[in-house]
Amino acid sequence: MSVNNQVRTGVIALILAALLISSTASAGIGFGPRAWLGREHVLKELQLTDNQKAQIKDIFAKGRESRRASYEQLRQRQMALREATRTEPFDEGLIRSHAQELAQAQAEMMVARARLANEALGVLIPEQRAKLDELRQQRQQHFRGRWQHRSSGAGGQKS
């Protein structure tokens, strides 16, 4: 494999890793409407009032358009970077430029998500916030345990 192809493969792997990290980072309780309103057990545990449910739903609804625009911008940056990795001859500066633009678009999406989640947190009373923190910790422990189980070689290997 030529050096250009190795670098190109490395850049693509980094991009995929960054996308995977950004998508899994948002999978926890508290990031987006599905995490709040799409999980019945969360609603039951937090004991949200109908008014709180409506407020949270409105918060995420009003952010929907900006999320769509941000997502479209992200897709365009991903496509531009993908095309840059395919250019002949290899142009590291072009790839770095597109990678930085993609990283900036990802950062903007993460900030927008965090802003919405923070606004939704403002609807909760202190007891509900404490319960949400507890649920987050339980979820993190659950996934940490699953990750440790998999990384120890016990997950899914047959003898």
C-alpha positions in Angstrom: 0.0 0.0 0.0 1.4 3.4 -1.0 2.1 6.1 1.6 -0.7 8.2 0.1 -3.2 5.4 0.5 -2.1 4.7 4.0 -2.6 8.3 5.0 -5.9 8.4 3.2 -7.0 5.3 5.0 -5.9 6.8 8.3 -7.8 10.0 7.7 -10.9 8.1 6.8 -10.6 5.9 10.0 -10.2 9.1 12.1 -13.2 10.6 10.5 -15.3 7.5 11.1 -14.1 7.3 14.7 -15.0 11.0 15.3 -18.5 10.4 13.9 -18.9 7.3 16.0 -17.8 9.1 19.1 -20.1 12.1 18.5 -23.1 9.8 17.8 -22.5 7.6 20.9 -21.8 10.6 23.1 -25.3 11.8 22.4 -26.9 8.4 23.2 -27.1 9.0 27.0 -30.2 10.2 28.9 -30.6 14.0 28.4 -29.6 14.6 24.8 -32.6 15.2 22.6 -36.3 14.7 22.6 -36.2 10.9 22.3 -34.0 10.7 25.4 -36.6 12.7 27.4 -40.0 11.9 25.9 -39.3 8.7 24.1 -38.5 6.6 27.1 -41.5 5.9 29.3 -39.3 4.7 32.2 -37.6 8.1 32.3 -40.9 9.8 32.4 -42.2 7.6 35.1 -39.0 7.9 37.2 -38.9 11.7 36.9 -42.7 12.0 37.4 -43.0 14.9 35.0 -46.2 16.9 35.1 -48.2 17.3 31.9 -47.1 20.9 31.8 -43.4 19.9 32.1 -43.8 17.3 29.3 -45.4 20.0 27.0 -42.6 22.5 27.8 -39.9 20.0 27.1 -41.6 18.9 23.9 -41.8 22.6 22.8 -38.2 23.2 23.6 -37.1 20.4 21.3 -39.6 21.2 18.6 -38.4 24.8 18.3 -34.8 23.5 17.9 -35.8 21.1 15.2 -35.3 23.5 12.3 -31.8 24.5 13.4 -30.9 20.9 14.0 -32.0 20.1 10.4 -29.9 22.9 9.0 -26.9 21.9 11.2 -27.3 18.3 10.1 -27.4 19.3 6.4 -24.2 21.4 6.9 -22.6 18.4 8.6 -23.5 16.1 5.7 -22.1 18.6 3.2 -18.8 18.8 5.2 -18.6 15.1 5.3 -19.1 14.8 1.6 -16.5 17.4 0.9 -14.0 15.7 3.1 -14.8 12.3 1.5 -14.2 13.8 -1.9 -10.9 15.5 -0.8 -9.6 12.1 0.4 -10.1 10.8 -3.1 -8.3 13.5 -5.0 -5.2 12.6 -7.0 -2.6 13.6 -6.3 -3.0 13.5 -2.6 -3.5 17.0 -1.1 -2.9 16.9 2.7 -3.7 20.6 3.1 -7.1 20.2 1.4 -7.9 17.2 3.6 -6.9 19.1 6.7 -9.0 22.1 5.7 -12.1 19.9 5.1 -11.4 17.9 8.3 -11.3 21.2 10.3 -14.5 22.4 8.7 -16.2 19.1 9.6 -14.9 19.3 13.2 -16.3 22.8 13.5 -19.7 21.6 12.2 -19.7 18.7 14.7 -18.8 21.1 17.5 -21.7 23.4 16.5 -24.1 20.5 16.6 -22.8 19.4 20.0 -23.2 22.9 21.4 -26.7 23.2 20.0 -27.7 19.8 21.5 -26.2 20.8 24.9 -28.1 24.1 24.7 -31.4 22.4 24.1 -30.7 19.8 26.9 -29.8 22.6 29.3 -33.0 24.5 28.4 -35.0 21.3 29.1 -33.2 20.8 32.4 -34.4 24.2 33.4 -38.0 22.8 33.4 -37.1 20.3 36.1 -37.4 20.9 39.8 -34.3 20.0 41.9 -35.6 16.6 42.9 -36.2 15.7 39.3 -32.7 16.8 38.4 -31.2 14.7 41.1 -33.2 11.7 39.8 -32.1 12.3 36.3 -28.5 12.4 37.5 -29.0 9.1 39.2 -30.5 7.6 36.1 -27.5 8.8 34.0 -25.1 7.2 36.5 -27.0 3.9 36.4 -26.9 4.0 32.6 -23.2 4.8 32.5 -22.4 1.9 35.0 -24.5 -0.4 32.9 -22.6 0.4 29.7 -19.3 0.5 31.5 -20.0 -3.0 32.7 -21.0 -4.1 29.2 -17.8 -2.6 27.8 -15.6 -4.2 30.4 -17.3 -7.5 29.7 -16.7 -7.2 26.0 -13.1 -6.0 26.3 -12.3 -8.9 28.7 -13.0 -11.3 25.9 -16.0 -12.9 27.6 -18.5 -11.3 25.2 -19.6 -13.4 22.4 -16.6 -15.7 22.1 -17.2 -19.4 21.6 -14.7 -22.1 22.5 
